[in-house]
């Protein structure tokens, strides 16, 4: 799994999480990322709309009705 996949998994499991909590989760899972790799993965996930940020906290982006229909149509989730 790539860095984005690991970060997304960590956020899914943690709910609202800070960068520090994400790094701790990944370390406990045996996956070590540098702070730069984490920041790059978070930036990419934010740009894709996969996660949202509120202050220093991150969580998986809630799906809207239209987004859910699109995902069902194309089998993404």
Protein Blocks (a to p, Z undefined) as FASTA:
>chain_A
ZZklmmmmmmmmnopadfklmmmmmmmnopacdfklmmmmmmmmmmnopaccehjaccdd
dddfklmmmmmmnopZZ
